[in-house]
Amino acid sequence: MIKRIVKMEFEADKVEAFKTIFQENRSKIAAQEGCYSVELLQDIHEFNIFFTYSKWKSQNHLDLYKGTELFKNIWTETKVLFSNKPMTWSVQEIL
């Protein structure tokens, strides 16, 4: 299993738009083959910084999702709201 962390920083006036996009698509993402869960986290000090935290069966499953129309549509809607380049990590538990 891998865990995927994506850090996103949004224009202040675009935060609610992003939250709506996420709420409308969360269950669709979670329903993708190999996805165990997906969460949205918000920084406690900077209200416009968010993280998605998802668990996937494998990197291959994540890559397959990233090739779907669902991902492409979500990313197209989301990336225009950024105030900074997103950062991503794929990690695995070792202990």
BELWO-V586694 format. One record per residue. N is the residue number from 0. RES is the residue in one small letter. SS is DSSP state (alpha for helix, beta for strand, coil for the rest). PSI is psi in whole degrees, -180 to 180 (999 if undefined). Layout:
N_RES_SS_PSI / N_RES_SS_PSI
This chain:
0_m_coil_142 / 1_i_beta_158 / 2_k_beta_135 / 3_r_beta_127 / 4_i_beta_128 / 5_v_beta_122 / 6_k_beta_129 / 7_m_beta_135 / 8_e_beta_127 / 9_f_beta_154 / 10_e_coil_140 / 11_a_alpha_-39 / 12_d_alpha_3 / 13_k_alpha_-2 / 14_v_alpha_-48 / 15_e_alpha_-36 / 16_a_alpha_-43 / 17_f_alpha_-45 / 18_k_alpha_-40 / 19_t_alpha_-46 / 20_i_alpha_-46 / 21_f_alpha_-47 / 22_q_alpha_-39 / 23_e_alpha_-21 / 24_n_alpha_-8 / 25_r_alpha_-50 / 26_s_alpha_-31 / 27_k_alpha_-40 / 28_i_alpha_-47 / 29_a_alpha_-25 / 30_a_coil_-5 / 31_q_coil_145 / 32_e_coil_128 / 33_g_coil_-4 / 34_c_beta_123 / 35_y_beta_-34 / 36_s_beta_160 / 37_v_beta_132 / 38_e_beta_154 / 39_l_beta_128 / 40_l_beta_145 / 41_q_beta_135 / 42_d_coil_139 / 43_i_coil_-12 / 44_h_coil_-34 / 45_e_coil_101 / 46_f_coil_-16 / 47_n_coil_9 / 48_i_beta_126 / 49_f_beta_159 / 50_f_beta_137 / 51_t_beta_142 / 52_y_beta_113 / 53_s_beta_155 / 54_k_beta_132 / 55_w_beta_148 / 56_k_coil_-39 / 57_s_coil_167 / 58_q_alpha_-37 / 59_n_alpha_-42 / 60_h_alpha_-42 / 61_l_alpha_-45 / 62_d_alpha_-39 / 63_l_alpha_-43 / 64_y_alpha_-43 / 65_k_alpha_-15 / 66_g_coil_0 / 67_t_coil_160 / 68_e_alpha_-35 / 69_l_alpha_-52 / 70_f_alpha_-47 / 71_k_alpha_-41 / 72_n_alpha_-45 / 73_i_alpha_-46 / 74_w_alpha_-39 / 75_t_alpha_-43 / 76_e_alpha_-36 / 77_t_alpha_-43 / 78_k_alpha_-24 / 79_v_coil_-9 / 80_l_coil_-10 / 81_f_beta_146 / 82_s_coil_-9 / 83_n_coil_159 / 84_k_coil_134 / 85_p_coil_158 / 86_m_beta_142 / 87_t_beta_148 / 88_w_beta_137 / 89_s_beta_121 / 90_v_beta_163 / 91_q_coil_150 / 92_e_coil_136 / 93_i_coil_-15 / 94_l_coil_999
